[in-house]
Amino acid sequence: MSNHFLQGIDTLILRVSNIGTSKTWYIEKLGLKSIHEDTLLKLVVLDTHSPTSLTLWETDENIQPHPLTAAYPIFRTPNAREANNELKKRGVTVGEVITDHVVTYFTFRDPDGNILEACQVHS
């Protein structure tokens, strides 16, 4: 077997409580596009405008992401402050914009409380 038998990350799964509500939120609020849906499995795959997709998958379990232990997606953005303002205009509650010596970023949450981040890398 080749040394490169793993070739990047195909998708990231986020569990959601209602696939219809979440699909609508991610499309309307974040501007993502559905590229695959499976009504039997209650999942939708979203195009993130990058090689890695985001899969929303419904669960009956209680969703309780904790900021210190949860894995979460970080969306790339060319301008974190503009992205923060745009999400506010779209009705998304966003966190404070934070700038350090490497990045400018902020966090926000989906309807289930899943943690999401938008990050601008300084050139």
Secondary structure, 3 states (H helix, E strand, C coil): CCCCCCCCCCEEEEEECCHHHHHHHHHHHHCCEEEEEECCCCEEEEECCCCCEEEEEECCCCCCCCCCCCCCCEEECCCHHHHHHHHHHCCCCECCCEECCCEEEEEEECCCCCEEEEEEECC
